[in-house]
């Protein structure tokens, strides 16, 4: 990475303070969640999740600041940038039930199977088409982070680790905003 470690640490610490303040002030489950299917996050869980999200945001901002002079090169489409954006979009967690993330791509295949007795094949196909559209839109959102990671990080093991950090950071954001939802099954 082209960024010095102190700047990344300062960005991550700043993001951690803001995330935890937002969570405990506005998004804390005892204030925001009135649904009985959701259980609040304990402080011992919210702290590491906030740190994970802060590290993710710190890496993204640090890579963006390091590559501001060459954004036209960074955003130039290539096969690997588009493929990594599509993969990250398909693996994006959209909900968390019983601490198990539901990924965006799983709903594409779920449209082929009826959900219940009253569910028709047309309803399943509608779910599948909407999931494909959502995956395409998520691919557009993941294009900038994947381009920054591929262009700004030259070590392949570090790049894979940072892609994993992006996934865990998104998972942490969903848990911090929505709380822990329990499955009715």
C-alpha positions as CSV (number, residue, x, y, z in Angstrom):
1,X,0.0,0.0,0.0
2,X,1.3,3.5,-0.8
3,X,0.0,5.0,2.4
4,X,1.9,5.5,5.6
5,X,0.6,3.5,8.6
6,X,0.1,6.5,10.9
7,X,-2.4,8.1,8.5
8,X,-4.3,4.8,8.2
9,X,-4.3,4.4,12.0
10,X,-5.6,8.0,12.5
11,X,-8.3,7.6,9.9
12,X,-9.4,4.3,11.5
13,X,-9.5,5.8,15.0
14,X,-11.5,8.8,13.8
15,X,-14.0,6.6,12.0
16,X,-14.2,4.3,15.1
17,X,-15.2,7.3,17.3
18,X,-17.8,8.5,14.8
19,X,-19.3,5.0,14.2
20,X,-19.6,4.2,17.9
21,X,-21.1,7.7,18.6
22,X,-23.6,7.2,15.8
23,X,-24.5,3.7,16.9
24,X,-25.0,4.5,20.6
25,X,-26.8,7.8,19.9
26,X,-29.0,7.1,17.0
27,X,-28.9,3.4,15.9
28,X,-28.7,1.7,19.2
29,X,-31.1,-1.2,19.2
30,X,-33.0,-0.1,22.3
31,X,-33.9,3.1,20.5
32,X,-34.2,2.2,16.9
33,X,-35.5,-1.3,16.9
34,X,-39.1,-1.9,17.9
35,X,-39.4,-5.2,16.1
36,X,-39.5,-8.2,18.5
37,X,-37.6,-10.3,16.0
38,X,-34.5,-8.3,16.6
39,X,-32.3,-8.5,19.6
40,X,-29.9,-5.7,20.6
41,X,-26.2,-5.9,20.2
42,X,-24.2,-6.0,23.5
43,X,-21.5,-3.4,24.0
44,X,-18.9,-6.1,23.9
45,X,-20.1,-7.0,20.4
46,X,-20.6,-3.4,19.1
47,X,-17.0,-2.4,19.9
48,X,-15.2,-4.9,17.7
49,X,-17.8,-4.4,15.0
50,X,-17.2,-0.7,15.1
51,X,-13.5,-1.2,15.0
52,X,-13.9,-3.5,12.0
53,X,-16.0,-1.0,10.1
54,X,-13.6,1.8,11.0
55,X,-10.7,-0.2,9.7
56,X,-12.6,-0.8,6.5
57,X,-13.5,2.8,6.0
58,X,-9.9,3.9,7.0
59,X,-8.4,1.6,4.3
60,X,-10.8,2.9,1.6
61,X,-10.2,6.6,2.5
62,X,-6.5,6.0,2.7
63,X,-6.4,4.3,-0.7
64,X,-8.6,7.1,-2.2
65,X,-6.3,9.8,-0.8
66,X,-3.2,8.0,-2.1
67,X,-4.7,7.7,-5.6
68,X,-6.4,11.1,-6.1
69,X,-3.8,12.2,-8.7
70,X,-4.4,9.1,-10.8
71,X,-8.1,8.4,-10.5
72,X,-8.6,8.2,-14.3
73,X,-6.2,5.3,-14.3
74,X,-7.7,3.7,-11.2
75,X,-11.2,3.8,-12.6
76,X,-10.4,2.5,-16.1
77,X,-12.4,-0.7,-16.5
78,X,-10.4,-3.9,-16.7
79,X,-11.5,-7.5,-16.6
80,X,-10.3,-8.1,-13.0
81,X,-11.8,-4.9,-11.6
82,X,-15.2,-5.7,-13.1
83,X,-15.0,-9.4,-12.1
84,X,-14.0,-8.5,-8.5
85,X,-16.9,-6.0,-8.3
86,X,-19.3,-8.6,-9.5
87,X,-17.9,-11.2,-7.0
88,X,-18.1,-8.8,-4.1
89,X,-21.7,-7.8,-5.1
90,X,-22.8,-11.4,-5.1
91,X,-21.2,-12.0,-1.7
92,X,-22.5,-8.9,-0.1
93,X,-24.6,-9.6,2.9
94,X,-28.0,-8.1,2.7
95,X,-29.4,-9.3,6.0
96,X,-28.2,-11.2,9.1
97,X,-30.5,-13.9,10.7
98,X,-29.1,-15.8,13.7
99,X,-25.7,-14.4,13.0
100,X,-25.7,-16.0,9.5
101,X,-25.4,-13.5,6.6
102,X,-27.8,-13.8,3.7
103,X,-25.8,-13.1,0.6
104,X,-27.2,-11.2,-2.4
105,X,-26.4,-14.0,-4.9
106,X,-28.3,-16.6,-2.9
107,X,-31.6,-14.9,-3.7
108,X,-30.9,-15.5,-7.4
109,X,-31.1,-19.2,-7.0
110,X,-33.8,-19.0,-4.4
111,X,-36.2,-17.7,-7.0
112,X,-36.2,-21.1,-8.7
113,X,-37.7,-22.8,-5.6
114,X,-41.1,-21.9,-4.2
115,X,-41.0,-20.4,-0.7
116,X,-44.3,-21.9,0.5
117,X,-47.5,-23.5,-0.6
118,X,-49.1,-20.3,-1.8
119,X,-46.0,-19.1,-3.7
120,X,-46.2,-19.4,-7.4
121,X,-43.4,-19.9,-9.9
122,X,-44.0,-16.3,-11.2
123,X,-43.3,-15.0,-7.7
124,X,-40.1,-17.0,-7.6
125,X,-39.1,-15.6,-11.0
126,X,-39.8,-12.1,-9.8
127,X,-37.6,-12.6,-6.8
128,X,-34.8,-14.0,-9.1
129,X,-35.1,-11.0,-11.5
130,X,-35.1,-8.5,-8.6
131,X,-32.0,-10.3,-7.2
132,X,-30.2,-10.0,-10.5
133,X,-31.0,-6.3,-10.7
134,X,-29.8,-5.8,-7.1
135,X,-26.6,-7.7,-7.8
136,X,-26.0,-5.4,-10.8
137,X,-26.6,-2.3,-8.7
138,X,-24.3,-3.6,-6.0
139,X,-21.6,-4.3,-8.6
140,X,-21.7,-0.6,-9.5
141,X,-21.3,0.3,-5.9
142,X,-18.4,-2.2,-5.4
143,X,-16.6,-1.0,-8.5
144,X,-14.8,1.9,-6.8
145,X,-13.5,-0.1,-3.8
146,X,-12.4,-3.0,-6.0
147,X,-10.7,-0.6,-8.4
148,X,-8.9,1.1,-5.5
149,X,-7.7,-2.2,-4.1
150,X,-6.6,-3.7,-7.3
151,X,-4.8,-0.5,-8.4
152,X,-3.4,0.6,-5.1
153,X,-2.3,-2.7,-3.5
154,X,0.3,-4.6,-5.4
155,X,0.7,-7.6,-3.1
156,X,-1.8,-10.3,-4.0
157,X,-2.1,-11.8,-0.5
158,X,-2.7,-8.3,1.0
159,X,-5.2,-7.6,-1.7
160,X,-7.2,-10.7,-0.8
161,X,-7.0,-9.9,2.9
162,X,-8.3,-6.4,2.2
163,X,-11.2,-7.7,0.1
164,X,-12.0,-10.0,3.1
165,X,-11.8,-6.9,5.3
166,X,-14.3,-5.1,3.0
167,X,-16.7,-8.0,3.3
168,X,-16.4,-8.1,7.1
169,X,-16.7,-4.3,7.3
170,X,-20.0,-4.5,5.3
171,X,-21.2,-7.3,7.6
172,X,-20.3,-5.2,10.6
173,X,-22.2,-2.2,9.2
174,X,-25.4,-4.3,8.7
175,X,-25.2,-5.6,12.3
176,X,-24.5,-2.1,13.7
177,X,-27.5,-0.6,11.9
178,X,-30.0,-3.4,12.0
179,X,-29.1,-5.3,15.1
180,X,-29.2,-9.1,15.4
181,X,-32.3,-10.5,13.8
182,X,-33.6,-13.9,14.8
183,X,-35.2,-16.2,12.3
184,X,-38.8,-17.1,12.7
185,X,-38.2,-20.7,11.6
